[in-house]
Amino acid sequence: MRRVIGYVFLLVGAFALVAAAVAGFWAKDAAAKFPLNVDSRTVLEGTASGAQAKSDTPVPVKYVNVTKADPEASTDDVVVLIEVACIVVQEDDPADCVDPDTDPRAVNISNSAYALDRKTAEPVKDQAKYVGEEFATEGMTGYVAKFPFGTERHDYEYWDDTLGKSVVATYVDDVEVEGVKTYQFEVSIPATEATLSEGESEGTEDDTIGTYEGAQTIYVEPTTGQYIDQTGSQKAVAGDTTVIDIEVSYSDETVAKNAKDAKANISKLNLIGTWIPVVGLVVGLIFLLIGLWLVLRGRKPNGGSHAAADDKTLVDA
């Protein structure tokens, strides 16, 4: 019976070691993928002025960005994200988005879609294949919705939709935000000629050409690449007209939620990539040693039962 139990311990120990190896060498990488169930609401608050804000002086605005994954267009390797971003003057408690044709509080409303590699979080090359020609931005590079898993302390390419190209996000420092360790990155865009709005077809005389400048400070949780906090400013000028001059930052509620989500995601990755391998290794080795001891202890001495019977006969004689 002792030997049987020993073999059970050996089997369980071997299984634990295999599970630890799988978790250590494969499971963590498999888990570090952009999720397909994204449904987030990010709120930024600040001020804006200019033609779009319908004010020459700064007025309070709220910038709401709703991002959802499109499960039908996404695949195991690519996630398709749909974004609706609304900037609304905060007067008489408006909704997140208001009709720009009927409500003067509307500053700007935009719809966009893009496809990202679920492992690297970078835009895939053939955007039109996933989001259609209407929303596709070919040549899209840099990071859009998040930084990579395992973000490091160096500069990254960061996509700017107004310029239609990536700019440099410069690593600045390690900063703790809401109890979460983050890397601070700075984006600085000097006044640059840009297409501020397009006519009925891209490249026509109806396009509004002007200058665009901006700055952003992004706080990134390095394990997951998630944005925890962000502040930004943008200014667009066409001729003598300031189209928009805006400065916003994540609301306190958004920062708190981002920090909470990041902590939960870090725990999941650590469980899969650290705790399961370590615990599996320790438990596996312990069970193997116990099993080996039980098996060896369960062996009968040389000669077996017949030898024992012979000894007894000699004593009786």
Phi, psi and omega per residue, in radians:
M1 nan -0.682 3.140
R2 -1.078 -0.671 3.139
R3 -1.192 -0.649 3.126
V4 -1.086 -0.821 3.103
I5 -1.069 -0.667 3.120
G6 -1.075 -0.731 3.113
Y7 -1.145 -0.591 3.080
V8 -1.114 -0.773 3.106
F9 -1.091 -0.689 3.109
L10 -1.107 -0.710 -3.141
L11 -1.147 -0.793 3.133
V12 -1.133 -0.689 3.126
G13 -1.105 -0.760 3.120
A14 -1.115 -0.707 3.117
F15 -1.088 -0.737 3.141
A16 -1.108 -0.679 3.119
L17 -1.170 -0.695 3.110
V18 -1.130 -0.758 3.125
A19 -1.077 -0.702 3.117
A20 -1.120 -0.709 -3.140
A21 -1.162 -0.752 3.133
V22 -1.088 -0.809 -3.134
A23 -1.121 -0.674 -3.097
G24 -1.273 -0.641 -3.028
F25 -1.780 -0.249 -3.046
W26 -2.355 -0.780 -2.956
A27 -1.109 -0.713 -3.107
K28 -1.112 -0.767 3.112
D29 -1.116 -0.653 3.134
A30 -1.167 -0.586 -3.121
A31 -1.361 -0.433 -3.112
A32 -1.427 1.201 3.129
K33 -2.343 2.553 3.109
F34 -1.012 2.198 -3.091
P35 -1.176 2.752 3.136
L36 -1.737 0.047 -3.115
N37 -1.975 0.547 -3.121
V38 -1.100 2.271 3.055
D39 -2.726 1.507 -3.003
S40 -2.135 2.675 3.087
R41 -2.253 1.961 -3.122
T42 -1.874 2.300 -3.098
V43 -2.065 2.227 3.028
L44 -2.066 2.541 -3.129
E45 -2.244 2.598 3.121
G46 3.007 -2.517 -3.100
T47 -2.338 2.771 3.104
A48 -2.621 2.676 3.051
S49 -2.544 3.020 -3.137
G50 1.942 -3.072 -3.050
A51 -1.066 -0.740 -3.120
Q52 -1.176 -0.585 3.103
A53 -1.458 -0.129 3.128
K54 0.978 0.697 3.135
S55 -2.727 2.411 3.085
D56 -1.437 -0.284 3.119
T57 -2.025 2.689 -3.095
P58 -1.048 2.333 3.060
V59 -2.136 2.646 -3.128
P60 -1.189 2.350 3.126
V61 -2.339 2.777 3.008
K62 -2.169 2.308 -3.126
Y63 -1.957 1.959 -3.110
V64 -1.948 2.203 3.124
N65 -2.066 2.033 3.102
V66 -1.865 2.120 -3.106
T67 -2.113 2.225 3.124
K68 -2.312 2.534 3.045
A69 -1.426 2.529 3.058
D70 -1.751 1.733 -3.046
P71 -1.128 -0.507 -3.116
E72 -1.283 -0.625 -3.141
A73 -1.488 -0.329 -3.125
S74 -1.379 2.853 3.100
T75 -2.324 -3.061 3.088
D76 -1.103 -0.474 -3.060
D77 -1.876 -0.302 -3.045
V78 -2.262 2.328 3.044
V79 -1.928 2.329 3.103
V80 -1.810 2.165 -3.108
L81 -1.936 2.364 3.082
I82 -1.933 2.215 -3.107
E83 -2.111 2.412 2.975
V84 -2.181 2.090 -3.104
A85 -2.070 2.263 -3.101
C86 -2.276 2.284 3.025
I87 -1.986 2.139 -3.047
V88 -2.307 2.361 3.058
V89 -1.154 2.299 -3.090
Q90 -1.502 1.474 3.119
E91 -2.374 2.160 -3.133
D92 1.067 0.670 2.989
D93 0.867 1.166 -3.122
P94 -1.322 2.921 3.026
A95 -1.247 2.963 3.119
D96 -0.997 -0.747 3.106
C97 -2.209 2.356 3.085
V98 -2.168 2.769 -3.093
D99 -1.250 2.004 -3.111
P100 -1.143 -0.339 -3.141
D101 -1.374 -0.395 -3.069
T102 -2.142 -0.273 -3.060
D103 -2.071 1.999 -3.111
P104 -1.199 -0.162 3.127
R105 -1.337 -0.241 3.112
A106 -1.200 2.204 3.105
V107 -1.713 -0.903 -3.131
N108 -2.773 2.407 3.059
I109 -2.304 2.263 -3.131
S110 -2.376 2.599 3.072
N111 -2.154 2.343 -3.139
S112 -2.572 2.838 3.099
A113 -2.618 2.508 3.109
Y114 -2.694 2.727 -3.104
A115 -1.968 2.270 -3.101
L116 -2.098 2.547 2.993
D117 -1.181 2.213 -3.043
R118 -1.205 -0.403 3.131
K119 -1.497 -0.819 -3.045
T120 -1.632 -0.317 -3.084
A121 1.191 0.246 3.100
E122 -1.685 2.682 3.118
P123 -1.072 2.440 3.056
V124 -1.379 2.821 -3.035
K125 -1.214 -0.819 -3.054
D126 -1.618 1.389 -3.115
Q127 -1.119 -0.716 -3.088
A128 -1.047 -0.548 3.139
K129 -1.050 -0.552 -3.050
Y130 -1.826 -0.593 -3.053
V131 -1.968 -0.101 -3.140
G132 1.528 2.808 -3.082
E133 -1.113 -0.556 -3.075
E134 -1.074 -0.694 -3.068
F135 -1.829 -0.186 -3.026
A136 -1.148 2.339 3.002
T137 -2.068 1.700 -3.102
E138 -1.265 2.567 -3.115
G139 1.414 0.260 3.142
M140 -1.215 2.230 -3.117
T141 -2.385 2.954 3.120
G142 1.470 -3.077 -3.101
Y143 -1.705 2.503 -3.015
V144 -2.046 -1.170 -3.018
A145 -1.616 -0.387 -3.140
K146 -2.842 2.952 3.025
F147 -1.604 3.033 -3.070
P148 -1.246 2.731 2.944
F149 -1.040 2.368 -3.095
G150 1.268 0.742 3.093
T151 -0.996 2.417 -3.095
E152 -1.979 2.992 -3.100
R153 -1.480 1.194 3.021
H154 -2.663 3.059 -3.069
D155 -1.311 2.632 3.118
Y156 -2.311 2.742 3.014
E157 -1.433 2.355 -3.043
Y158 -2.275 2.209 -3.044
W159 -1.299 2.309 3.036
D160 -2.042 2.025 -3.017
D161 -1.213 -0.593 -3.121
T162 -1.182 -0.780 3.114
L163 -1.288 -0.446 -3.094
G164 1.281 0.516 3.100
K165 -2.793 2.946 -3.141
S166 -1.514 2.638 3.074
V167 -2.184 3.053 -3.064
V168 -1.605 2.231 2.973
A169 -1.748 1.952 -3.013
T170 -1.608 2.229 3.070
Y171 -1.181 2.344 -3.096
V172 -2.013 -0.912 -2.999
D173 -2.914 2.923 2.955
D174 -1.576 2.272 -3.102
V175 -2.388 2.372 3.066
E176 -1.578 2.242 3.139
V177 -2.232 2.060 3.130
E178 0.922 0.717 3.117
G179 1.361 0.140 -3.135
V180 -1.988 2.299 3.073
K181 -1.256 2.228 3.128
T182 -2.298 2.812 2.973
Y183 -1.823 2.273 3.139
Q184 -1.603 2.240 3.103
F185 -2.125 2.513 3.131
E186 -2.068 2.358 3.048
V187 -2.065 2.206 -3.137
S188 -2.262 2.118 -3.129
I189 -2.075 1.929 3.095
P190 -1.215 2.895 3.129
A191 -0.941 2.077 -3.036
T192 -2.346 2.464 3.081
E193 -1.165 2.341 -3.090
A194 -2.670 2.771 3.015
T195 -1.456 1.908 -3.063
L196 -1.388 -0.542 3.038
S197 -2.713 2.607 -3.081
E198 -1.788 2.619 3.073
G199 -1.348 -2.759 -3.110
E200 -1.127 -0.508 3.044
S201 -2.390 2.490 -3.064
E202 -1.036 2.368 3.074
G203 1.528 0.175 3.139
T204 -1.546 3.022 3.119
E205 -1.198 -0.254 3.126
D206 -1.356 -0.194 3.095
D207 -1.088 2.463 3.073
T208 -1.653 1.987 -3.139
I209 -1.804 2.383 3.126
G210 -2.825 -2.749 3.096
T211 -1.968 2.540 -3.096
Y212 -2.336 2.364 3.061
E213 -2.481 2.695 -3.111
G214 -2.895 2.942 3.107
A215 -2.631 2.524 3.101
Q216 -2.481 2.544 2.974
T217 -2.112 2.125 -3.043
I218 -2.118 2.291 3.110
Y219 -1.895 1.973 -2.992
V220 -1.945 2.241 3.024
E221 -1.334 2.114 -2.940
P222 -1.244 -0.552 -3.108
T223 -1.142 -0.782 -3.080
T224 -1.731 -0.378 -3.059
G225 1.403 0.152 -3.107
Q226 -1.280 2.556 2.999
Y227 -1.377 2.243 3.104
I228 -1.761 -0.738 3.126
D229 -2.545 2.726 -3.125
Q230 -2.790 2.417 3.000
T231 -2.233 2.602 -3.108
G232 -2.764 2.722 3.060
S233 -2.413 2.540 3.105
Q234 -2.473 2.520 3.075
K235 -2.447 2.213 3.124
A236 -2.182 2.266 -3.089
V237 -2.255 2.281 3.070
A238 -2.080 1.892 -3.073
G239 1.132 -2.138 3.117
D240 -1.693 0.116 -3.056
T241 -1.866 2.218 2.999
T242 -1.419 1.946 -3.123
V243 -1.248 -0.856 3.111
I244 -2.709 2.435 3.029
D245 -2.387 1.799 -2.958
I246 -2.260 2.539 3.065
E247 -2.445 2.074 -3.080
V248 -2.423 2.881 3.064
S249 -2.633 2.769 3.123
Y250 -0.978 2.456 3.053
S251 -1.221 2.797 3.132
D252 -1.035 -0.674 -3.140
E253 -1.132 -0.692 3.137
T254 -1.154 -0.744 3.126
V255 -1.083 -0.784 -3.136
A256 -1.088 -0.734 3.130
K257 -1.163 -0.746 3.125
N258 -1.056 -0.729 3.134
A259 -1.129 -0.745 3.128
K260 -1.094 -0.793 3.130
D261 -1.112 -0.706 -3.129
A262 -1.121 -0.732 3.122
K263 -1.070 -0.729 3.132
A264 -1.139 -0.731 -3.127
N265 -1.208 -0.634 3.081
I266 -1.092 -0.758 -3.136
S267 -1.063 -0.712 3.133
K268 -1.121 -0.790 -3.133
L269 -1.151 -0.682 3.121
N270 -1.178 -0.660 3.117
L271 -1.062 -0.800 -3.093
I272 -1.296 -0.736 -2.995
G273 -1.600 -0.307 -3.073
T274 -2.151 -1.011 -3.005
W275 -1.205 -0.776 3.136
I276 -1.087 -0.787 3.086
P277 -1.084 -0.753 -3.101
V278 -1.173 -0.881 -3.136
V279 -1.111 -0.722 3.129
G280 -1.072 -0.709 3.130
L281 -1.130 -0.829 -3.111
V282 -1.124 -0.868 -3.123
V283 -1.104 -0.716 -3.137
G284 -1.064 -0.791 3.139
L285 -1.138 -0.720 3.132
I286 -1.083 -0.816 -3.134
F287 -1.131 -0.650 3.107
L288 -1.120 -0.750 3.138
L289 -1.143 -0.760 3.115
I290 -1.112 -0.778 -3.140
G291 -1.069 -0.770 3.131
L292 -1.087 -0.715 3.141
W293 -1.120 -0.762 -3.140
L294 -1.137 -0.708 3.137
V295 -1.128 -0.791 -3.142
L296 -1.156 -0.681 3.116
R297 -1.189 -0.467 -3.098
G298 -1.431 -0.139 3.127
R299 -1.241 2.490 3.108
K300 -1.433 2.619 -3.141
P301 -1.147 2.862 -3.120
N302 -0.990 2.355 -3.125
G303 1.725 -0.405 3.051
G304 1.099 -2.659 -3.042
S305 -1.205 -0.526 -3.138
H306 -1.152 -0.685 3.122
A307 -1.095 -0.718 -3.136
A308 -1.112 -0.684 -3.140
A309 -1.154 -0.704 3.117
D310 -1.079 -0.712 -3.135
D311 -1.082 -0.712 -3.092
K312 -1.142 -0.673 3.135
T313 -1.093 -0.706 3.139
L314 -1.138 -0.665 3.139
V315 -1.170 -0.748 -3.123
D316 -1.115 -0.575 -3.133
A317 -1.171 nan nan
